[in-house]
Amino acid sequence: MSILCVYHVSTPDTPNKVLTHVDDIAQTLAEQGVGFERWQASTRVEAGASAAEVTAAYQGQIDSLMTAEGYAQVEVLSVSREHPQQDGGRARLRDEHRHDADEIRLFAAGRGLLGLHIDDYVYTVLCEKHDLLRIPAGVPRWFDLGEEPRVVAISLFKTASGAVAHVTGSEIAQGFPGLDD
């Protein structure tokens, strides 16, 4: 089940709002310019599958989004508990960063916690298989894999250079609950 928690930056231990209904999550995020919807994963993939395997499994959906909406860059995050570099990757993703291009993030398996820092609020979204988010360029964000990662997420960016993460230097992400908290 997808869950959205909304926090004021001054109260990272107490969410102002906790939502579990898809329409409520979508409406609350839409007010901030972020899209949220459910999509149908057409093929089963396992966490830890290679980027090539994931891309091949979802080529139809990827091509459709790229053609219809002008996306140009595809990146795959596929991590399982057995992944040899999970600790370093987890720490890097947990740093607040921005992208210079719009992003669509499709969840094909597993789960992760996406944090969005918008003005004086933090929106944490527990994302699972079938979740699709549309994140505008420039929105500060982080992603927590949890202590025992298991996720497959496909990210589409409008430009190749827009896929590059620019770390903000803020430590705000460490002040908010993570996936396992």
FIVO-408823 format. One record per residue (C-alpha): residue number from 1; residue in three letters; x, y, z. Coordinates in steps of 0.05 Angstrom, whole numbers. Each point is the difference from the previous one (the first is absolute). Layout:
BEGIN
{num:NUM; residuo:ALA; xx:X; yy:Y; zz:Z}
...
//
This chain:
BEGIN
{num:1; residuo:MET; xx:0; yy:0; zz:0}
{num:2; residuo:SER; xx:26; yy:69; zz:-19}
{num:3; residuo:ILE; xx:3; yy:50; zz:57}
{num:4; residuo:LEU; xx:11; yy:75; zz:-1}
{num:5; residuo:CYS; xx:23; yy:36; zz:63}
{num:6; residuo:VAL; xx:3; yy:77; zz:0}
{num:7; residuo:TYR; xx:46; yy:33; zz:50}
{num:8; residuo:HIS; xx:16; yy:72; zz:16}
{num:9; residuo:VAL; xx:76; yy:7; zz:-2}
{num:10; residuo:SER; xx:-1; yy:22; zz:74}
{num:11; residuo:THR; xx:-35; yy:-65; zz:23}
{num:12; residuo:PRO; xx:35; yy:-59; zz:-33}
{num:13; residuo:ASP; xx:-26; yy:-48; zz:54}
{num:14; residuo:THR; xx:-74; yy:16; zz:-10}
{num:15; residuo:PRO; xx:-35; yy:-1; zz:-67}
{num:16; residuo:ASN; xx:-55; yy:51; zz:-11}
{num:17; residuo:LYS; xx:-35; yy:-48; zz:-46}
{num:18; residuo:VAL; xx:3; yy:-75; zz:-16}
{num:19; residuo:LEU; xx:-37; yy:-24; zz:-62}
{num:20; residuo:THR; xx:-10; yy:-70; zz:-27}
{num:21; residuo:HIS; xx:-54; yy:9; zz:-53}
{num:22; residuo:VAL; xx:28; yy:7; zz:-70}
{num:23; residuo:ASP; xx:-46; yy:58; zz:-19}
{num:24; residuo:ASP; xx:18; yy:38; zz:64}
{num:25; residuo:ILE; xx:74; yy:-11; zz:-12}
{num:26; residuo:ALA; xx:-6; yy:23; zz:-73}
{num:27; residuo:GLN; xx:-40; yy:62; zz:19}
{num:28; residuo:THR; xx:48; yy:22; zz:55}
{num:29; residuo:LEU; xx:61; yy:-10; zz:-43}
{num:30; residuo:ALA; xx:-34; yy:34; zz:-60}
{num:31; residuo:GLU; xx:-8; yy:62; zz:42}
{num:32; residuo:GLN; xx:76; yy:2; zz:1}
{num:33; residuo:GLY; xx:9; yy:-13; zz:-74}
{num:34; residuo:VAL; xx:18; yy:-74; zz:10}
{num:35; residuo:GLY; xx:-39; yy:-54; zz:-36}
{num:36; residuo:PHE; xx:-19; yy:-66; zz:32}
{num:37; residuo:GLU; xx:-38; yy:-57; zz:-33}
{num:38; residuo:ARG; xx:-4; yy:-75; zz:-3}
{num:39; residuo:TRP; xx:24; yy:-36; zz:-63}
{num:40; residuo:GLN; xx:-3; yy:-72; zz:-18}
{num:41; residuo:ALA; xx:67; yy:-35; zz:0}
{num:42; residuo:SER; xx:-4; yy:-45; zz:-60}
{num:43; residuo:THR; xx:56; yy:-48; zz:16}
{num:44; residuo:ARG; xx:27; yy:-29; zz:64}
{num:45; residuo:VAL; xx:72; yy:18; zz:17}
{num:46; residuo:GLU; xx:40; yy:-17; zz:61}
{num:47; residuo:ALA; xx:39; yy:50; zz:42}
{num:48; residuo:GLY; xx:73; yy:-6; zz:-20}
{num:49; residuo:ALA; xx:-16; yy:-13; zz:-74}
{num:50; residuo:SER; xx:48; yy:35; zz:-47}
{num:51; residuo:ALA; xx:-17; yy:67; zz:-31}
{num:52; residuo:ALA; xx:-3; yy:-34; zz:-68}
{num:53; residuo:GLU; xx:-50; yy:-53; zz:25}
{num:54; residuo:VAL; xx:-44; yy:53; zz:32}
{num:55; residuo:THR; xx:2; yy:45; zz:-61}
{num:56; residuo:ALA; xx:-16; yy:-58; zz:-46}
{num:57; residuo:ALA; xx:-59; yy:-21; zz:44}
{num:58; residuo:TYR; xx:-30; yy:70; zz:-1}
{num:59; residuo:GLN; xx:22; yy:23; zz:-69}
{num:60; residuo:GLY; xx:-72; yy:10; zz:-23}
{num:61; residuo:GLN; xx:-19; yy:47; zz:57}
{num:62; residuo:ILE; xx:67; yy:36; zz:-3}
{num:63; residuo:ASP; xx:-6; yy:12; zz:-75}
{num:64; residuo:SER; xx:-71; yy:24; zz:8}
{num:65; residuo:LEU; xx:18; yy:51; zz:53}
{num:66; residuo:MET; xx:62; yy:22; zz:-37}
{num:67; residuo:THR; xx:-38; yy:11; zz:-64}
{num:68; residuo:ALA; xx:-63; yy:31; zz:28}
{num:69; residuo:GLU; xx:34; yy:45; zz:51}
{num:70; residuo:GLY; xx:69; yy:14; zz:-28}
{num:71; residuo:TYR; xx:43; yy:-37; zz:50}
{num:72; residuo:ALA; xx:70; yy:-17; zz:-24}
{num:73; residuo:GLN; xx:39; yy:-34; zz:55}
{num:74; residuo:VAL; xx:-15; yy:-66; zz:37}
{num:75; residuo:GLU; xx:33; yy:-22; zz:65}
{num:76; residuo:VAL; xx:-15; yy:-63; zz:40}
{num:77; residuo:LEU; xx:9; yy:-10; zz:75}
{num:78; residuo:SER; xx:-3; yy:-74; zz:15}
{num:79; residuo:VAL; xx:24; yy:-20; zz:69}
{num:80; residuo:SER; xx:-10; yy:-62; zz:42}
{num:81; residuo:ARG; xx:23; yy:-20; zz:69}
{num:82; residuo:GLU; xx:57; yy:-37; zz:-32}
{num:83; residuo:HIS; xx:24; yy:60; zz:-40}
{num:84; residuo:PRO; xx:75; yy:7; zz:15}
{num:85; residuo:GLN; xx:0; yy:77; zz:3}
{num:86; residuo:GLN; xx:-65; yy:12; zz:35}
{num:87; residuo:ASP; xx:28; yy:40; zz:59}
{num:88; residuo:GLY; xx:38; yy:51; zz:-42}
{num:89; residuo:GLY; xx:-59; yy:7; zz:-48}
{num:90; residuo:ARG; xx:-49; yy:8; zz:57}
{num:91; residuo:ALA; xx:41; yy:57; zz:31}
{num:92; residuo:ARG; xx:8; yy:35; zz:-68}
{num:93; residuo:LEU; xx:-74; yy:-3; zz:-16}
{num:94; residuo:ARG; xx:-18; yy:26; zz:70}
{num:95; residuo:ASP; xx:36; yy:66; zz:-13}
{num:96; residuo:GLU; xx:-47; yy:56; zz:-21}
{num:97; residuo:HIS; xx:11; yy:15; zz:-74}
{num:98; residuo:ARG; xx:-33; yy:33; zz:-60}
{num:99; residuo:HIS; xx:-5; yy:-16; zz:-73}
{num:100; residuo:ASP; xx:0; yy:51; zz:-57}
{num:101; residuo:ALA; xx:-54; yy:-38; zz:-38}
{num:102; residuo:ASP; xx:-69; yy:-26; zz:14}
{num:103; residuo:GLU; xx:-1; yy:-72; zz:24}
{num:104; residuo:ILE; xx:-51; yy:-57; zz:-6}
{num:105; residuo:ARG; xx:15; yy:-55; zz:50}
{num:106; residuo:LEU; xx:-35; yy:-67; zz:-11}
{num:107; residuo:PHE; xx:2; yy:-53; zz:54}
{num:108; residuo:ALA; xx:3; yy:-70; zz:-29}
{num:109; residuo:ALA; xx:15; yy:-40; zz:63}
{num:110; residuo:GLY; xx:14; yy:8; zz:74}
{num:111; residuo:ARG; xx:-5; yy:65; zz:38}
{num:112; residuo:GLY; xx:37; yy:63; zz:21}
{num:113; residuo:LEU; xx:-12; yy:66; zz:35}
{num:114; residuo:LEU; xx:4; yy:63; zz:-43}
{num:115; residuo:GLY; xx:8; yy:66; zz:37}
{num:116; residuo:LEU; xx:-18; yy:66; zz:-34}
{num:117; residuo:HIS; xx:20; yy:66; zz:32}
{num:118; residuo:ILE; xx:-48; yy:53; zz:-25}
{num:119; residuo:ASP; xx:2; yy:68; zz:34}
{num:120; residuo:ASP; xx:-10; yy:-9; zz:75}
{num:121; residuo:TYR; xx:-27; yy:-72; zz:-7}
{num:122; residuo:VAL; xx:27; yy:-69; zz:-11}
{num:123; residuo:TYR; xx:-43; yy:-51; zz:-36}
{num:124; residuo:THR; xx:22; yy:-72; zz:10}
{num:125; residuo:VAL; xx:-32; yy:-51; zz:-46}
{num:126; residuo:LEU; xx:6; yy:-74; zz:14}
{num:127; residuo:CYS; xx:2; yy:-24; zz:-72}
{num:128; residuo:GLU; xx:-14; yy:-72; zz:-21}
{num:129; residuo:LYS; xx:-11; yy:-40; zz:-64}
{num:130; residuo:HIS; xx:-50; yy:35; zz:-46}
{num:131; residuo:ASP; xx:16; yy:71; zz:25}
{num:132; residuo:LEU; xx:18; yy:54; zz:-51}
{num:133; residuo:LEU; xx:24; yy:68; zz:21}
{num:134; residuo:ARG; xx:12; yy:62; zz:-43}
{num:135; residuo:ILE; xx:50; yy:45; zz:34}
{num:136; residuo:PRO; xx:14; yy:69; zz:-29}
{num:137; residuo:ALA; xx:72; yy:22; zz:-13}
{num:138; residuo:GLY; xx:32; yy:34; zz:59}
{num:139; residuo:VAL; xx:-40; yy:-32; zz:56}
{num:140; residuo:PRO; xx:48; yy:-21; zz:56}
{num:141; residuo:ARG; xx:-8; yy:-74; zz:15}
{num:142; residuo:TRP; xx:31; yy:-62; zz:30}
{num:143; residuo:PHE; xx:-14; yy:-74; zz:-2}
{num:144; residuo:ASP; xx:7; yy:-51; zz:56}
{num:145; residuo:LEU; xx:9; yy:-73; zz:-17}
{num:146; residuo:GLY; xx:-6; yy:-25; zz:71}
{num:147; residuo:GLU; xx:46; yy:-47; zz:38}
{num:148; residuo:GLU; xx:-19; yy:-60; zz:-43}
{num:149; residuo:PRO; xx:-9; yy:31; zz:-69}
{num:150; residuo:ARG; xx:-46; yy:-31; zz:-51}
{num:151; residuo:VAL; xx:-22; yy:47; zz:-56}
{num:152; residuo:VAL; xx:-3; yy:8; zz:-75}
{num:153; residuo:ALA; xx:-14; yy:71; zz:-23}
{num:154; residuo:ILE; xx:5; yy:27; zz:-70}
{num:155; residuo:SER; xx:15; yy:75; zz:-7}
{num:156; residuo:LEU; xx:-12; yy:39; zz:-63}
{num:157; residuo:PHE; xx:29; yy:70; zz:-9}
{num:158; residuo:LYS; xx:-13; yy:52; zz:-54}
{num:159; residuo:THR; xx:75; yy:7; zz:-14}
{num:160; residuo:ALA; xx:62; yy:-41; zz:13}
{num:161; residuo:SER; xx:33; yy:57; zz:38}
{num:162; residuo:GLY; xx:-63; yy:8; zz:41}
{num:163; residuo:ALA; xx:9; yy:-70; zz:28}
{num:164; residuo:VAL; xx:63; yy:23; zz:37}
{num:165; residuo:ALA; xx:-14; yy:9; zz:74}
{num:166; residuo:HIS; xx:23; yy:66; zz:31}
{num:167; residuo:VAL; xx:9; yy:-9; zz:75}
{num:168; residuo:THR; xx:-27; yy:60; zz:38}
{num:169; residuo:GLY; xx:45; yy:-7; zz:61}
{num:170; residuo:SER; xx:-60; yy:2; zz:46}
{num:171; residuo:GLU; xx:-4; yy:-53; zz:54}
{num:172; residuo:ILE; xx:-76; yy:5; zz:5}
{num:173; residuo:ALA; xx:-11; yy:-72; zz:-23}
{num:174; residuo:GLN; xx:36; yy:-28; zz:61}
{num:175; residuo:GLY; xx:-49; yy:36; zz:46}
{num:176; residuo:PHE; xx:-62; yy:-35; zz:-28}
{num:177; residuo:PRO; xx:-21; yy:-72; zz:10}
{num:178; residuo:GLY; xx:29; yy:-49; zz:-49}
{num:179; residuo:LEU; xx:-32; yy:-61; zz:-31}
{num:180; residuo:ASP; xx:13; yy:-43; zz:61}
{num:181; residuo:ASP; xx:-18; yy:52; zz:53}
//
